[in-house]
Amino acid sequence: MSEDAVLSLQSHSTTVDYRGKVPVEHLDYDYIEKCKDVRYIEMILRTLRSGEEGIYPHLIKFCESHLEKLDPKSRALRKEMPVATAASLSKDEWSQIEDELKRWQEETKKTETTLKHQSVFDDLVKENMPPVRGSNCFVPLSQKTVPQERKKPSKCALPRDYREWDKFDVEKECEKIEEDVDKTDPPAIINSGHPKINTQVDTSSLSQQEKLFLANREKDKGNEAFRAKDYEEAVTYYSRSLSIITSVAAYNNRAQAEIKLEHWHNALKDCLSVIELEPGNLKALLHRAVVYNQMGNFHMATEDLRTVLREEPQNTAATQLLSQIEKKMEECQQEKQRKGKKILIQEIEEADNQTDSDNKAHKTACLVQPSQPVGGEERSATPVERGDMGNAHKKPHGRGDGGPHAESNSSHHEHRRNRGTSDKYKVPQDSKEKIANGSSKRGSTASVQGDQSGSGKATPVGGNAGETVNLDAPCGALPPPLSRLKNEGNLLFKNGQFADALEKYSQAIQGYTDSGIDSPEDLCILYSNRAACYLKDGNSQDCIQDCTRALELQPFSLKPLLRRAMAYESLERYRKAYVDYKTVLQIDVSVQAAHDSVNRITRLLIEQDGAEWREKLPEIPLVPLSAQQHRREEPPSAEVLQARAEKAARDAERKAEVRFSALKQEGNDFVKKNQYQDALGKYTECLKLKPEECAIYTNRALCYLKLERFAEAKQDCDAALKLEPTNKKAFYRRAMANKGLKDYLACSSDLQEVLQQDPNVQEAEKELEEVTKLLRQSLASASPNKPRKTVPITEVEDDENVTAVPNSKNSCKGEDISINLQPASAYEFGQSLNTARSSGNTVACAELLASTAPEMLPQFLSTQLDGHTISFIMQALHSHLLEKDPYLVYQHLNHLHTADRFSVVLMLLEKDERHHMTQLFEHLSAVQSTQFTKNDVQNLANKYI
């Protein structure tokens, strides 16, 4: 059998790792020329182009030409072309491009002018435009905000010097300006409630192109409202778009908005409409799965999700939702198994024990969650679901959040430091059950009133059933009735019921006035909370009044200032809003919402007043140091400390990574310059930062080898192999270290491991040949030193006693020799084998092996195993036993390689002896047998060849 066949037999079980790194040995002309794997050639080409192992232009061209022969349409052969310019094109081509661009520009202008003159836009002017999002007032387009006649210039002359400026009264001038604005501005129409927008558009007189344009515009309006979390308005605009032209995108978008509003049936209808228009639409299937999940139809939801995942296996949203649904189904199944399939539902009186209803509600939790409406479209909108549409601005971050004060009022500064505990207030359990049945309407106070007759505690929505909120908790110096009103207002505000919360706060303020209590801090909080309700409902004027009263009671209070600034900004009173925002930043510089608003208003004032906009601002009050929160040194909380520790750990890890990369690169540069001692120091520092990095151990081992410090190189290779047991570089460099330490047997074992992983490593083959010669020399030089036994040899006559009887069953006679066919010990087996081998009688050896149990063969050969013995046994098996009993030959070979010193003796075989061994395995693999397969023979051959 040829050497190529042997190599193919060795590399039969090896596979190419397309995800790993290309070995350096594969960046070779011969390997690239012989390789026929297109994908692997592309990996080699990418590695060569990256320059990780150096720049080799000729090798890159050779690899590209070879890849072009294998796959001319390979993506790796594509090269980026520079952008075409006028210089790279001919005059005719460039003039043709210019003519086409001019023609396109003229056609676009004509289309735009024709669309502007259509009647649909004139009709829209006559209608009332929708209000500004977050406000309930709008001005008809028929009215002009600025009168036609020009304003007469002010007769008062501007001050000329600093003395006149000192006499200039800014407040009076601002009041005059505001009076003029109030007189000239037309009265705004105040809407009570959300404006009604027609969902149908009359398109009878429009062309198809106009319909398409108008439908896309309405859809874009819906997208804008959806991004602003005004889902009801988004549904309206999507409906208008669908009334013009039905499209898959509009149905999908409206379904998503309906899901946000928890209108499950409407969302399901839209999903079905999409699937009718476009079967297999993934977005519609995903939306329908969400709806089915909320409606409790888990089987249909899983079917839709599995359909989506078949098309997009990497869809994270579908994967997460599928895992959640499967978990719910398992929980429901377990619940049914534990408690049975029947559910007893009883109507109980209000005076019954609350725990019974809680337990029954808990039993049905697997089928319908109390916080999820099922039957109807009504819902109790939380601030998160509503998207805070009552306020057009962002919520302030940090301490300046927009929610009402809900903490116990021990001191005024305690309110600004601590977050409000109103976040903990949730809807009671009975109101959750009403929401689930579709009976809860926004604006009702059933949740609070029902709780008043109970124990005075509320169950948080979405939290544990055991967590309750005490609505009778004390609030500063307020008496218990007023404290309860305030807590109820906080709870209603948290649940998005701003009108009901407003009523509770108003009752608390009226009760405070009637009771004659002297606690300005508590009254300030009540006014501030009611101002928050006004702001949410878009009543900016009343919000300003309540914030001003709160600031009169507690000057420089953060939340009233911030809410008044937002109200001023919503009314477009930008100068006063700017002053309040700047005051907020004096109190607490960490309020990001104030920073954003100041930047936004600054741009507006510059556009409005020009470069002199600062001169027209009211005076910004100076906040005393006692009220500046960012100047107080407060002990950080546990969360802050943990966040700081995590950030410090991330920064340290990032710095260590950067330093590690720099040290590794410096070490690599020193190796390229043959400065191994300097590289050794860099790699040692790298290991201090990352002691588990395998590549650094192998690199430092290379430096030790170059410095002839073989013992330390071997230690680094051992450490690398502990981290990566199959690291080829570690095996090869440990072999070189063992060679330097003159441990040729260990060196040979490591080189064989390298060749077993990659038979194409030529350096390992050369080293193995050299080490094999050195190993033979060392064995030959060590053999004369061993003491030899003296064996007397005497000649005997034929008639004297002979140990073996010719006709005995336990002996064999052939060509004037006689051997024992049933040896009882290794000595007797050795005598018989040596007798057969000395005469070259393979028939006698075959009979000896046939009468010997295969599992006893390693024990009999343990004391006298050498290369000639193995070769003689292989010849006997091949010549005489293979045809008679191939399974016996397979058993002998399966046990022979387990003998002592077999791997050492195998390396000492000559080329002809290896050739005979290969022929034996080749013929054995061709035998058809039910006791072993061809694959078994090939696996066994890897241990011999």
LOVO-299409 format. One record per residue (C-alpha): residue in three letters; x, y, z. Coordinates in steps of 0.001 Angstrom, whole numbers, plus 500000, padded with zeros to 6 digits. Last residue first. Layout:
AlaXYZ...
END
This chain:
Ile499939502478511319Tyr499228500284514303Lys496684502152516449Asn495019503731513404Ala494569500208511984Leu492179499344514830Asn489881502215513882Gln490033501092510254Val489226497491511209Asp486214498596513275Asn484987500734510348Lys485164497735508062Thr482882495860510383Phe483331493021512875Gln481482489810513799Thr479170489718510751Ser482083489370508360Gln482890490373504780Val486674490585504445Ala488009493672502649Ser489059495296505942Leu491299492275506663His492996492612503282Glu493888496261503942Phe494863495537507518Leu497331492851506422Gln498672495014503579Thr499406497828506040Met501368495463508290His503422494223505318His504253497868504412Arg505225498642507994Glu507699495764507882Asp509086497022504580Lys509626500514506045Glu511412499268509111Leu509826498984512535Leu511472500867515394Met508469503136516061Leu506247500119516719Val508680498856519356Val508157501984521426Ser504349501860521082Phe504311498128522031Arg506446498614525170Asp503978496526527191Ala501268494704525226Thr497949496437524515His498656496547520749Leu498384492719520595His494847492509521956Asn492863493854518953Leu495370492303516546His494784488855518044Gln491005489372517972Tyr491019490534514310Val493121487478513314Leu490685485216515157Tyr487810486915513264Pro489606486265509955Asp489635482447510569Lys490827480336507656Glu491716483000505069Leu493483485311507507Leu495166482482509467His497858481325507026Ser499694484134505216His498447487284506957Leu498522485953510520Ala501929484359510026Gln503352487485508386Met501990489730511182Ile503534487418513817Phe506935487637512078Ser506756491467511900Ile505820491714515586Thr508711489407516544His511166491327514367Gly510215494633515974Asp510641493462519552Leu508531491992522344Gln510393489541524610Thr509098490051528138Ser505519491196527446Leu504889488693524667Phe503103486010526733Gln501014488609528608Pro500024490468525408Leu498965487082523795Met496799485866526671Glu493668487799525513Pro494004486197522065Ala493858482603523463Thr496676480543522003Ser496001477465519820Ala495618479511516646Leu498691481567517510Leu500835478400517771Glu499320477079514535Ala500205480331512775Cys503744480233514181Ala504164476656512915Val502997477704509458Thr505238480798509547Asn508360478594509704Gly511224481050509331Ser513634478591511018Ser514629481026513767Arg511030482346513901Ala509481478939514656Thr511979478171517419Asn511703481689518801Leu507900481368518998Ser508072478019520806Gln510685479217523312Gly508753482469523872Phe505529480599524525Glu507351478356527040Tyr508774481396528824Ala505476483268528820Ser503861480376530618Ala501669477342530056Pro502473476884526415Gln499962474832524414Leu501400474334520900Asn504889473236522059Ile507290473267519107Ser509067470576517014Ile511463471278514156Asp512684469071511254Glu510701470881508545Gly507440470699510459Lys506554469127513745Cys503893470479516055Ser503295469538519663Asn500386469379522116Lys498455466695520211Ser501384464326520515Asn502437462373517449Pro506041463600517402Val506552463558521213Ala508174466733522502Thr510833467007525184Val513171464554523493Asn514805461691525316Glu517796460223523529Asp517514458283520319Asp518311461306518088Glu521592461950519882Val522122465095521884Glu524239468217521317Thr524736470508524277Ile524094474264524631Pro524850475983527939Val523066479383528424Thr525105482131530067Lys522901485134530911Arg523881488605529808Pro524348491657532036Lys523053494931530502Asn525746497486529643Pro525910496386526055Ser522190497379525507Ala522444501124526490Ser524264502228523348Ala521767500403521170Leu518795501908523013Ser520262505409522760Gln521003504947519099Arg517528503662518432Leu516018506664520233Leu518219509082518297Lys517065507532515042Thr513422507791516119Val513999511406517198Glu515234512298513699Glu512311510607511981Leu509860512227514397Glu511455515649513860Lys510999515363510122Glu507379514298510481Ala506654517083512990Glu508111519716510676Gln505981518387507813Val502705519010509611Asn500260517480507101Pro499093514617509339Asp497193517036511604Gln495722515721514863Gln497448512333514624Leu500620514044513489Val500674516219516610Glu499988513213518858Gln502824511311517162Leu505112514240517886Asp504119514156521557Ser504862510400521839Ser508220510781520085Cys509286513513522493Ala508248511375525457Leu510449508513524141Tyr513296510860523233Asp513733512316526707Lys517020513990525789Leu516065517195527744Gly516352519128524477Lys514189516506522814Asn511708516795525673Ala511563520557525067Met511032520006521334Ala508205517554522114Arg506740520110524507Arg506818522584521622Tyr504911520203519352Phe502297519252521964Ala501700522895522965Lys501380523953519331Lys498747521280518691Asn496462522290521543Thr494185519297522128Pro494087519348525954Glu493396523105526052Leu493721524553529580Lys495686521627531009Leu497584521461527727Ala498721525078528160Ala500028524349531659Asp501968521320530390Cys503410523459527596Asp504505526071530128Gln506204523401532272Lys507986521930529218Ala509356525359528318Glu510631525747531870Ala512520522436531597Phe513870523301528136Arg515571526595528917Glu517425526610525603Leu516805530399525082Lys514908529623521852Leu513003526918523685Tyr512158529298526547Cys510863531857524021Leu508688529204522382Ala507339528212525810Arg506409531860526347Asn504300531762523188Thr502670528473524210Tyr501820529842527651Ile500483533087526158Ala498202531185523783Cys496551529308526668Glu495227532367528489Glu494084531248531963Pro496558533361533957Lys495158536578532483Leu496693539708534052Lys499717538006535621Leu499991535867532491Cys500402538999530368Glu503259540175532607Thr505056536872531944Tyr504452537278528203Lys506108540697528282Gly509127539410530231Leu509682536510527845Ala509456538857524849Asp512417540781526261Gln514453537557526581Tyr513341536382523124Gln514611539350521149Asn514474537518517802Lys512946540630516138Lys509755538712515347Val509715537494518947Phe510043541093520212Asp507035542100518100Asn504986539226519514Gly505870540330523051Glu504859543896522271Gln501555542660520858Lys500919540573523966Leu501737543517526219Ala499343545806524303Ser496544543244524293Phe496944542650528024Arg497009546384528745Val493744546876526845Glu492120543884528523Ala493321545027531947Lys491881548475531287Arg488534546953530291Glu488508544681533325Ala489355547585535605Asp486611549694534045Arg484103546866534373Ala485095546296537999Ala484834550023538726Lys481392550099537106Glu480278547087539144Ala481590548687542338Arg479860551970541536Ala476598550176540829Gln476905548271544093Leu477602551483546000Val474637553169544366Glu472377550218545168Ala473594550162548766Ser472807553846549142Pro475359556634549034Pro475862558710552196Glu474716562249551484Glu477153565092551051Arg474992568045550290Arg476086570246547410His473864568448544893Gln470793569268547001Gln471080573029546846Ala468506574307549342Ser470969575182552116Leu473263576823549574Pro470673579488548808Val469095579523545311Leu469581582784543423Pro466469583733541500Ile466696584063537698Glu465539587555536683Pro463108587571533792Leu464595587008530340Lys464507589728527670Glu468213590567527949Arg469127586906527410Trp467439586870523993Glu469640589624522612Ala471180587457519875Gly467833586792518237Asp464493587009520025Gln462510584129518479Glu465203581934516926Ile467466582466519923Leu464530581820522249Leu463726578512520517Arg467340577327520644Thr467570578168524328Ile464264576395524968Arg465667573078523707Asn468937573368525601Val467114574301528795Ser464653571419528284Asp467424568866527927His469232570080531029Ala465983570131533023Ala465195566571531956Gln468675565475533090Val468114566453536719Ser471655565968538105Val472319569691538782Asp469939569717541737Ile468883573030543289Gln470687575270540820Leu469432573038538017Val465851573536539198Thr466359577306539156Lys467578577068535558Tyr464429575109534664Asp462249577713536371Val463887580611534509Tyr463671578807531141Ala459967578075531694Lys459402581753532419Arg461113582724529160Tyr459476579920527132Arg455862580783527748Glu454861578358525018Leu451861577094527045Ser453442573619527147Glu456694575285528227Tyr455005577072531107Ala453452573764532236Met456836572034532094Ala458403574829534141Arg455572574636536662Arg456157570891537011Leu459891571377537598Leu459395574109540161Pro456711572122541988Lys459040569096542065Leu462162570844543371Ser460913572936546273Phe462795576240546089Pro460368578013548430Gln458083575852550589Leu454680577466551239Glu454941580036548445Leu456400577305546234Ala453319575128546795Arg451027578042545941Thr453000578667542711Cys452801574974541833Asp449017575032542346Gln448601578067540082Ile450888576697537379Cys448984573386537301Asp445721575303537016Gln447051576967533836Ser448576573754532425Asn445376571728532357Gly446737568980530075Asp445276566089532089Lys448731564953533199Leu449666568493534167Tyr446523568910536233Cys447277565645538026Ala450848566770538734Ala449497570069540072Arg447346568049542480Asn450494566346543746Ser452304569675544173Tyr449347571203546031Leu449215568204548379Ile452984568286548905Cys452924571984549801Leu450070571350552239Asp452154568710553992Glu455173571047554276Pro453032573982555362Ser451879572124558501Asp449679574369560650Ile446369572500560864Gly443170574595560806Ser440842571617560185Asp438872573383557452Thr441910574266555355Tyr443354570742555627Gly439965569246554755Gln439808571395551629Ile443333570306550640Ala442475566625551277Gln439275566924549241Ser441231568519546394Tyr443821565717546565Lys441069563087546332Glu439391564868543405Leu442653565115541497Ala443303561402542075Asp439911560647540528Ala440730562784537488Phe444223561269537212Gln443197557613537119Gly446520556403535718Asn447016553602538238Lys449798555487540020Phe447586558532540228Leu444813556436541783Leu447212555053544413Asn448619558501545230Gly445110559900545536Glu444150557054547874Asn447223557771549986Lys446282561483550171Leu442701560745551125Arg443903558271553773Ser446238560844555250Leu443390563373555346Pro441192560978557320Pro444118559989559605Pro445144563580560592Leu448003565150558595Ala451219565882560488Gly453423563743558252Cys451496561129556286Pro450358558225558472Ala449540554910556744Asp445775554357556425Leu446076553218552808Asn448201550272553955Val449663548608550907Thr449600544839550586Glu452135542256549406Gly450880538678549882Ala449498538390546383Asn452927539048545005Gly453259541880542532Gly451686542548539161Val449162544912540655Pro449815545627544315Thr447128544523546800Ala445468547309548763Lys444877547644552488Gly442200549495554447Ser440685546342555943Gly437499546389553981Ser434784548953553519Gln437269551530552324Asp438640549089549812Gly435509549056547766Gln435650552794547587Val439242552729546398Ser438765550232543618Ala435353551507542671Thr436647554989542007Ser435684555044538375Gly437533557330535977Arg438685554684533612Lys436174551907533359Ser436304548491534997Ser433751546003533748Gly435862544035531268Asn435800540810533270Ala439542540970533950Ile439181544593534997Lys436594543564537570Glu438960540919538932Lys441710543506539234Ser439315545793541082Asp438733543037543655Gln442475542476544073Pro443283546093544872Val445122548198542282Lys448712549061543157Tyr450612551296545546Lys454321550546545650Asp455254553343543279Ser453511555668545721Thr456490555131547962Gly457967558328546643Arg461694558314546148Asn463744559771548941Arg465959562839548869Arg463420565438547825His460791564392550295Glu463260564209553179His464139567816552453His460679568863553599Ser460908566994556878Ser459102564039558459Asn456558563822555652Ser455928560162555031Glu456482559586551334Ala453855559890548628His454846562963546650Pro453245562876543226Gly454946561502540131Gly456883563683537723Asp460348562616538693Gly462831565217539803Arg465047563072541973Gly466695561244539155His465271561701535738Pro462627564176534697Lys459786562624532749Lys459945563632529141His457646566303527811Ala454267566250526092Asn452413565538529296Gly448957563970529375Met450262561367526949Asp452145559612529730Gly452656556512527473Arg449166555411528404Glu450412551882529072Val453199553099531363Pro450937555507533197Thr448437552724533848Ala445247552526531865Ser442387550706533505Arg440903548872530591Glu437773548639528481Glu438055546546525313Gly435996543642526578Gly436147539982527562Val439740539253528317Pro441361542003530317Gln444733541028531826Ser445466541918535455Pro443452538998536799Gln445410536459534769Val443072534006533063Leu443656530243532820Cys446440529622535313Ala445143532248537698Thr441846530434538148Lys442856528881541448His444342532167542685Ala441031533916542253Lys439488531229544358Asn442091531722547086Asp441662535484547024Ser437906535110547235Asp438324532973550332Thr440882535344551852Gln438462538246551739Asn436166536657554339Asp432578537313553535Ala431045540776554084Glu430828541463550381Glu428609538438549910Ile429774535416547997Glu429000534085544539Gln430428530629544050Ile432703529183541387Leu433716525518541773Ile436464524488539421Lys436557520887538196Lys439732519540536563Gly441535518245539619Lys443637520048542199Arg447078518521541758Gln446812517293538172Lys445074520458537032Glu447730522651538666Gln450479520576537076Gln448872521049533659Cys448451524766534285Glu452105525084535290Glu453241523143532221Met451092525307529937Lys452446528470531543Lys456036527279530995Glu455272526473527375Ile453808529957526952Gln456879531632528467Ser459273529558526326Leu457292530446523189Leu457334534146524085Gln461102534105524532Thr461710532316521224Ala459281534530519306Ala460943537689520596Thr464437536291519958Asn463850535533516262Gln467012533563515391Pro465159530560513923Glu463413532819511377Glu461276530771508984Arg460799527756511232Leu460709530109514207Val457667531932512814Thr455771528687512245Arg456707527566515771Leu455307530825517105Asp452018530404515256Glu451563526841516531Thr452491527871520067Ala449846530602520052Met447173528224518792His447940525839521664Phe448071528614524276Asn444570529988523699Gly444434531921526993Met443257535222525495Gln446593536897526313Asn448537534102524632Tyr446224534117521612Val446855537857521216Val450634537446521413Ala450469534568518921Arg448389536760516595His451084539429516721Leu453770536866515859Leu451697535436513007Ala450997538922511666Lys454678539814511798Leu455632536565510039Asn453280536952507076Gly452571533344506044Pro449528534123503953Glu449535537700502587Leu446112539301502105Glu444213536731504173Ile447035536619506719Val446888540398507054Ser443124540350507598Leu443503537637510233Cys446022539802512094Asp443649542780511924Lys440783540719513337Leu443009539437516161Ala444013542996517083Asn440346543984517285His439647541005519539Trp442621541709521814His442027545360522502Glu444859545465525046Leu445726549069524100Lys449281547971523272Ile447819545020521371Glu445563547413519454Ala448667549402518478Gln450362546241517201Ala447261545283515242Arg447137548771513754Asn450735548407512588Asn450086545014510999Tyr446940546236509232Ala448809549322507962Ala451742547231506711Val449500544725504908Ser447755547426502914Thr444167548487502287Ile443913551810500478Ile441866554846501567Ser439927553393504493Leu443111551588505524Ser444965554883505914Arg442159556341507998Ser442170553227510194Tyr445944553592510675Tyr445330557199511685Thr442737556236514289Val444794553339515674Ala447765555710516143Glu445521558181517984Glu444538555438520397Tyr448169554305520710Asp449604557614521864Lys452957556063522771Ala454885558890521047Arg456344556282518713Phe452790555108518008Ala451667558676517249Glu454498559057514736Asn453693555717513142Gly450020556725512875Lys450995559959511165Asp453151557940508767Lys450122555758507981Glu448055558850507221Arg450770560061504840Asn451030556681503159Ala447293556617502567Leu447335560178501153Phe450086559369498633Leu448440556124497562Lys445084557817497160Glu446652560620495130Gln448269558097492800Gln445010556216492407Ser443127559398491521Leu440953561226494002Ser437320562285493643Ser435800559400495623Thr438448559541498328Asp436300560471501324Val438342559579504400Gln436966557401507201Thr438399557280510747Asn437134560752511526Ile439118562364514291Lys437468563060517631Pro439561565158519984His440334563521523375Gly438442565041526265Ser437026568507526802Asn438497570481523955Ile439328574122524491Ile439159576317521414Ala441839578965521609Pro440875582626521681Pro442691584647519067Asp446019586203520163Thr446095590015519998Lys444805590840523484Asp446654588035525304Val449872588886523489Asp449539592573524325Glu448913591733527978Glu451944589395527992Ile454160592137526544Lys452905594646529073Glu453519592173531903Cys457060591576530656Glu457681595357530573Lys456355595732534091Glu458588592899535350Val461687594320533679Asp461501597702535403Phe464286599922533963Lys465654602277536655Asp468980600434536749Trp469079600531532953Glu468715604314533075Arg471778604514535278Tyr473684602081533029Asp473378604282529932Arg471035604737526987Pro467758603246528090Leu465415602357525241Ala462839604955524233Cys459185604405525031Lys457043604814521940Ser456759601118521277Pro456459600305517613Lys452965599962516271Lys452032596435515578Arg451451595576511989Glu447979595113510733Gln447263591607509500Pro446747590147512929Val448924587207514036Thr447303583946515134Lys445199583789512035Gln441913582006512249Ser440871579692509429Leu443442577183510644Pro441405576596513758Val443395576870516993Phe443862573829519223Cys443472572891522853Asn443602569537524644Ser447397569271524842Gly449766566275524931Arg449957565962521174Val449256569323519558Pro445655569346518509Pro444273567824515309Met443528570315512509Asn439998571679512339Glu438621571285508860Lys438658573949506175Val442325573417505451Leu441764569706504833Asp439407570521501991Asp442072572567500235Phe444485569615500542Val442017567234498967Ser441287569696496180Gln444541569087494363His446889572007493632Lys449748570667495783Leu449682567313494002Thr450169568934490607Thr453105570997491877Glu454808567951493335Thr454365565893490169Lys455823568684488031Lys458804569078490365Thr459505565355490298Glu459320565235486493Glu461811568121486235Gln464253566423488606Trp464012563108486756Arg464775564829483430Lys467742566617484966Leu469087563339486390Glu468620561546483040Asp470420564295481152Glu473329564259483618Ile473721560480483305Gln473748560696479498Ser476363563486479649Trp478553561286481861Glu478290558299479533Asp479097560382476456Lys482019562136478135Ser483619558867479268Leu483534557791482884Ser486262557614485559Ala486780561394485700Ala483076562034486144Thr483068559836489190Ala482432556146489842Val482814555069493456Pro485738552697493868Met485218548974493241Glu485378546532496118Lys486670543129495183Arg484752539879494798Leu486890536754494848Ala485702535802498337Arg482149535656497045Ser483017532595494964Lys481634532621491411Pro484762531102489771Asp484659528139492192Leu487512525621492008Lys489613527366489356Glu488944530781490901Leu490005529406494279His493368528335492795Ser493848531772491215Glu492972533497494490Cys495357531277496484Phe498200531982494038Lys497484535728494190Ile497533535624497998Leu500761533585497987His502376536161495699Pro501270539067497927Tyr502454537489501226Ile501745539890504118Gly502173538427507598Glu500393535927509868Glu497548538254510833Gly497740540059507494Ser493962540054507001Arg494340539125503328Leu496137535877504165Thr493499534924506737Arg490677535716504310Leu492354533579501629Ile492788530659504044Met489099530853504998Glu488121530946501306Ile490285527838500725Tyr488367526169503572Arg485043526878501895Val486273525677498517Asp487576522348499851Lys489848520970497113Cys493193521370498936Lys496177520062496979Glu497283523458495623Ile496652525204498945Tyr498714522602500807Asp501585522813498342Tyr501695526625498307Asp501601526938502103Leu499413528783504576His498141525456505933Glu501064525155508362Val500030528415510039Pro496814526792511188Val493549528465510087Lys491609529601513152Gly488430527874514199Arg484883528051512889Tyr485472526013509743Asp487023523133511686Val488080520576509084Thr487544516942510008Thr489886514175511055Ser488612510604511134His490086509493507850Ser493390511310508399Gln495319508170509188Leu493805506105506368Ser494443508930503903Leu498034509112505098Val498465505368504639Ala496959505542501170Asp499324508342500282Glu502235506252501572Ser501420503455499093Met500000500000500000
END
